[in-house]
Amino acid sequence: LTGTDPDALAYDREPADYRHARLLDHGRGDWAMTMARRYLYETADAVRLEALVEGAWAPLAELVAKLVREERYHTMHVEHWLERLASGPGEPRDRLIAALDTLGPDAGTVFTLLPGEPALVEAGILTRPMSDLEADWRARIGETLGRLGLPAPPATTDPAHGRSGPIGLGHGPAFDWLHGEFTAVRRSDPGATW
């Protein structure tokens, strides 16, 4: 959509040039932490993508419609694991609750105000503000978490600093490690074509 080489955009930037929600800046942790983070993120991503499909910019809406089909499988997979961890007594459930408690204050950072968001809404590219999408997401996860007897995340503690990277706080060590992992192949032979 922008004319930028996708591989260069994905792999050639320095860590400081990336931005993401604080929810994603938590370390890897155990399986329960991974599934809790994925559940919170995948459900938020589904809400955001659904809103973009309804947007007025056809090239973006068409591209996102393809992503939505794939994202349904991601959400189904993580919901299955969330239910498995929550339904058993003892350590798996306890670890899941601890993970949700740890991630909870940063869960809503996926919906932090975007740069230029009012203009995106006015142009119809984004159909509703992020704050409205967050309310939809909280209703969606509240239903699932409530059914499983799990705690819903609290309101975001500091929404003004909800993103890590150029427009927010700096990245934590978890992202620095991840950046090294996902760029390792590209860095091993920068001139290679894929």
N, C-alpha and C positions, 0 to 999 in steps of 0.2 A: 504493500500500500504506500510505502514511503519512498520506494526506489533504492533503499539501502540493502546491501547484500545481507541476507538473513544470517549467514554464518559469521560474518564480521560483527554484526550486531550482537549475536549470542555469545561469541567466544573471544573476541579481540579486545573487549573493553577491560579496563582495570577494575578491581573490586569497588573502588570509590565511585565509579560511574554507574553502578547498578542501584536501583531503589526497589524496595519491597516493604511489605507490611511487617511491623515488629513481631507479629505472630510467627513469622518465618525465621526470625533471628534467634530462636531458642535452639540449644544444642540437640543432638540426635537423641540422646536418652535411650530408653528401652522400648519394647514393642508397644506397650500401652501409650507411652508418650508419642510415639510415631503415629499411631492410629488416632489418638485424640487430636493431634495437630492436623493430620490429613482430613479428619472429619470436619473440623471447624473451617479449614480452608476450602475443601472441595464443595461444601454446601454454600459457602460465601461466593465462591467462584461461579457456581451454578446460577445464583441469583443475579450476579453482575452480567454474566453472559446472556441470560434470558432478556435482560433489559437492553443489551446492545442489539440483539436480534430484532427488537421492535424499533430500532433507531431509523432515522431518516436517510443516513448515508448508506446507500445500497451496497457498495463494494464491501464495506465493513460488516454489514448485517448478513450478507451472503457468506462471507468467510466465517463469521462467528457461528452461523447456523450449522456449519460442518463440525465445528468444535463441540457444540452442544451435544450432538449425537455421541461423540466419544466420551465426553464428560459424564454422561449418564452412567456409563460403566464404571468410571472411577468412583462415583458417589455410591453406586450399588455395592461395590467391593468394600469400601471403607465402612459403610453402614452395617454390612454383614459382620465385619470384625468388631465393630463397636458393640453390637448386640451380643456376640460371643463373649467378649471380655466382661460386659456388664451383667450377663445372665448367670455367671458362675459365682459361687461364694468365695470368699478368701482373697488371696493375693492378687489374682488378675483384676478383680473388681476394685480392690483397694488401690492398686497402681493406676488404674484408669481414672479413678476419682482424684488421686493426687496429681495426675497429669492435667486433668481439666482445671483443677485449682491453680496450678502453676501457669497454665496458658490463658486462663480466663481473663485476666486484666488486659491482655494484648489481643484477645480474639477479635474484637471489633475493629482493630486497626486496618483490616482489609478494606474497610469503608471510609478511611480517612479522606477528607476533602482533597480532590485532585487539583493540580494547577490548571487554571482555566476552566474549572468545572461549570461555573455559571454560563459561560459561552457555549460549552458543549451541550448543556441542557437547552439553552435558547435556540441553538441550531437544530435540535432534535436528534443529534448524534447519540447522546445519552438521554434516555427518555425521562429519567427522574434523578434527583440528586442522590448522592451516596447515602445521606442520612435516611432517606425513604427506603432505599434498598436494604440498609442495615436493619430497619424495623421489620421488613419482610423476612430477612434472614433469621432474626431473633425469634420470630413467630414460628418459622419452620423448624429450627433446631430445638426450640422450647418444647414443641410437641414430641419429638423423638426422645430428647433427654428426659422429659417428664415421664414418658411411658416406661423408660428404663430405670427410673429412680435416680437419675444422675443430676448433678448441679448444672444449672444454666450459667453461662459466663456473666459476670457483672458488667456494668457499663464500662466503657474504655476509660482508663484512669487519666490519660493525657492525650486526647484526640489531636491536639495541635502538633504533637510529635509522634504521630502514628506510623510514620514511614522512616526506614533507615536508608541512608544514601544521600545524594546531592540535595534533596529538598527537606531532609529531616535530620535525625541523629546519625551518627556514624554507624557503620556495621560492627557487629560483634565478632568474636573469634569464630563462631560457628559458620558465619558466611565466608570468612577468609579461607577456612578449611574447604568448604564446599566449592568455592571458586577454583581453588587449586585442583580439586577432583574433576570438575566438569570441563576444565580447559586443558587438562593434561595432554590429551591426544593432539589437540590443535597446536599446543605449544611445542610438542615434540618434533613437529615438522611444519612450521608456519607457511611454507610455500606450497604445501600439498593441496591438491584439488580433491574434493570429496564426491 
